[in-house]
Amino acid sequence: MKKIHVGTGKPYDIIIERGVLDEIGSYAAELSSAQKACIVSDSNVAPLYLDRVKNSLEKAGLAVTDFVYEAGEARKNLNTIAGIYDALADFGLTRKDIIIALGGGVCGDMAGFAAATYLRGIDFIQIPTSLLAQVDSSVGGKTGVDLPQGKNLAGAFHQPLAVLIDPDTLQTLPQDFITDGMGEVIKYGCIKDADFFRFLREENALEQIERVIEVCVSVKRDVVSRDEKEAGERMLLNFGHTLGHAIEKLGNFSAISHGMAVAIGMVLMARAGEKQGFTEPGTADQICELCRKYSLPVTTDYDFPALAKAAMGDKKTAGGGISLVLLRKIGDSFTHRVPLDELEQFIIS
Ligand SMILES: NC(=O)c1ccc[n+]([C@@H]2O[C@H](COP(=O)([O-])OP(=O)(O)OC[C@H]3O[C@@H](n4cnc5c(N)ncnc54)[C@H](O)[C@@H]3O)[C@@H](O)[C@H]2O)c1
């Protein structure tokens, strides 16, 4: 068992342990005085794991209800949140009770947002079951939903009571989502950890998944502990995301998955950084090679004017400029502000 402490305003632990899914009841009883719990999950994950989580909570003396939505990003919206509120209110959850997020990043973001807002905020525990959620989205307290106008436009910072990661759940995760999660895994090597980047290149990361999860959440923990609300350093976690989001947007958020779009975004941004003299030559080729090793795409058919236009709607734009995350070299990242009207020129490479 690995325990990683997160020192945010409201501190909490991340537990990485095979089989921890069956221990949720003891953690809930130890960490809270909840008498009721609502498990939020999706239509793929619930048939696989909901009963185990429910049994464990009931064994610890909690009364349990659940809310299961149809899997997929398309359901990450305010209608689903309204459904969760109904389930919470109908079951009579009070301020002392808890929500359990059992699923991927969509589930964690929505259950977390419901927890942040129901009764002006109640506790929640994350049980991430996708690779992306285990290495990234379950840590750091960002919660929210998509609006018709764009992704993650409504949300709140709300730290969980604990994050329980059971790597065994990855055995049922479809291969495409394993590949997708590797986009964010490679990002951590790029922005903060050259040794980890080398490890990903020299070894088969998927055979040592617990080590991969531990390194990624440790890097994220360090960053969010220093900058909980993304006033500075936390922006580095967005490496590859400005152009990645643009690619996702141009594909109506259905043509390409998030991690795959981020992989292309990292390669394009490293190439732009090299061309502008910020990034050590050869860096983009190294990222390209590593992404290919884990079956991630590295090119896009969208042209630079279209990418720049789509990127301008990014949340990181403000005051006529956009903060880009660039690398000096592998493992060493920084932010660089570019006026919006120079973005297209900057990324052409
Ligand atoms: N809050 C943050 O800091 C943060 C960071 C990165 C991404 N995100 C968000 O995360 C979301 C993407 O996360 P995701 O890719 O996990 O999406 P997801 O929750 O839709 O899960 C991906 C797919 O895998 C299935 N699945 C999950 N675990 C499974 C398992 N163990 N076995 C079988 N199937 C399983 C799901 O049903 C779904 O079909 C996006 O909405 C993104 O905005 C949030």
The ligand as a Gaussian input file, in Angstrom:
#p B3LYP/6-31G(d) Opt

LIG

0 1
 N      -10.590000      17.418000     -12.635000
 C       -9.451000      17.384000     -13.271000
 O       -8.416000      17.839000     -12.776000
 C       -9.390000      16.724000     -14.623000
 C       -8.148000      16.477000     -15.229000
 C       -8.117000      15.818000     -16.451000
 C       -9.328000      15.425000     -17.059000
 N      -10.504000      15.680000     -16.445000
 C      -11.788000      15.255000     -17.041000
 O      -11.798000      13.833000     -17.079000
 C      -12.704000      13.424000     -18.106000
 C      -12.120000      12.267000     -18.865000
 O      -11.884000      11.202000     -17.964000
 P      -12.027000       9.675000     -18.427000
 O      -11.291000       9.464000     -19.690000
 O      -11.729000       8.836000     -17.259000
 O      -13.594000       9.613000     -18.818000
 P      -14.783000       8.673000     -18.360000
 O      -15.129000       8.892000     -16.960000
 O      -15.873000       8.856000     -19.359000
 O      -14.177000       7.204000     -18.499000
 C      -13.758000       6.738000     -19.755000
 C      -14.517000       5.452000     -20.144000
 O      -13.983000       4.367000     -19.407000
 C      -15.041000       3.664000     -18.753000
 N      -14.453000       3.117000     -17.548000
 C      -13.873000       3.811000     -16.517000
 N      -13.300000       2.974000     -15.674000
 C      -13.507000       1.710000     -16.137000
 C      -13.127000       0.426000     -15.709000
 N      -12.347000       0.242000     -14.635000
 N      -13.536000      -0.643000     -16.427000
 C      -14.291000      -0.473000     -17.549000
 N      -14.637000       0.721000     -18.037000
 C      -14.260000       1.801000     -17.330000
 C      -16.121000       4.695000     -18.566000
 O      -17.385000       4.077000     -18.423000
 C      -16.010000       5.485000     -19.863000
 O      -16.670000       4.809000     -20.895000
 C      -12.978000      14.652000     -18.966000
 O      -14.280000      15.101000     -18.733000
 C      -11.961000      15.679000     -18.474000
 O      -12.438000      17.001000     -18.577000
 C      -10.565000      16.322000     -15.248000

